[in-house]
Amino acid sequence: MGGHGEGTTYKGVTIHQPKRWHTITGKGLCAVMWFWVLYRAKQDGPVVLGWRHPWEGHHDDHGKGH
C-alpha cells in the first residue's frame, strides 16, 4: 500500500501523523469558524431562539411617508 513513514496501525488501517502545517492550518480555520459562529449568534441569536421576529429588526425611521 502507499504511504511511508511511521504511523499507528489499527485493524489493518494505518493512520499517519499529520504534517505541522496541516495542524496549524486546521487550528486556524477552526478558530475562524468559531469566531464566525459566535458573531452570527450575537447578530441572530434572539431570532434563532424565537425571542424576536426577523421583521422586528431595527426601529429607525426610513422616511416620514411610510
C-alpha positions as CSV (number, residue, x, y, z in Angstrom):
1,M,0.0,0.0,0.0
2,G,1.0,3.6,-0.4
3,G,2.5,5.8,2.3
4,H,5.8,5.5,4.1
5,G,6.9,6.6,7.5
6,E,5.6,6.0,11.0
7,G,2.0,5.7,11.9
8,T,-0.4,3.9,14.1
9,T,-2.0,0.7,12.7
10,Y,-5.3,-0.5,13.9
11,K,-7.2,-3.4,12.4
12,G,-5.2,-3.1,9.2
13,V,-5.6,0.7,8.7
14,T,-2.5,2.8,9.2
15,I,-3.1,6.4,10.4
16,H,-0.1,8.6,9.7
17,Q,0.9,11.7,11.7
18,P,-0.2,15.0,10.0
19,K,2.4,17.5,8.9
20,R,2.9,20.5,11.0
21,W,1.3,22.9,8.5
22,H,-1.8,20.7,8.4
23,T,-2.2,21.0,12.2
24,I,-1.6,24.8,12.3
25,T,-3.9,25.4,9.3
26,G,-6.6,23.2,10.9
27,K,-6.4,25.1,14.2
28,G,-6.5,28.4,12.4
29,L,-9.6,27.5,10.4
30,C,-11.3,26.1,13.5
31,A,-10.7,29.5,15.2
32,V,-12.2,31.4,12.2
33,M,-15.2,29.1,12.2
34,W,-15.9,29.7,15.9
35,F,-15.4,33.4,15.6
36,W,-18.0,33.4,12.8
37,V,-20.4,31.2,14.7
38,L,-20.2,33.5,17.8
39,Y,-20.5,36.6,15.6
40,R,-23.6,35.2,13.9
41,A,-25.0,34.1,17.3
42,K,-24.6,37.7,18.5
43,Q,-26.3,39.1,15.4
44,D,-29.1,36.5,15.0
45,G,-29.4,34.8,18.4
46,P,-32.7,36.2,19.5
47,V,-34.3,35.4,16.1
48,V,-32.9,31.8,16.2
49,L,-34.1,31.3,19.8
50,G,-37.6,32.7,19.0
51,W,-37.2,35.7,21.2
52,R,-37.7,38.2,18.3
53,H,-39.2,38.0,14.8
54,P,-36.8,38.8,11.9
55,W,-39.1,41.6,10.7
56,E,-38.9,43.3,14.0
57,G,-35.3,44.4,13.3
58,H,-34.2,47.9,13.7
59,H,-36.6,50.8,14.7
60,D,-35.2,53.7,12.8
61,D,-37.4,55.7,10.5
62,H,-36.8,55.2,6.8
63,G,-38.9,58.2,5.9
64,K,-42.0,60.1,7.0
65,G,-44.0,58.9,4.0
66,H,-44.4,55.3,5.1
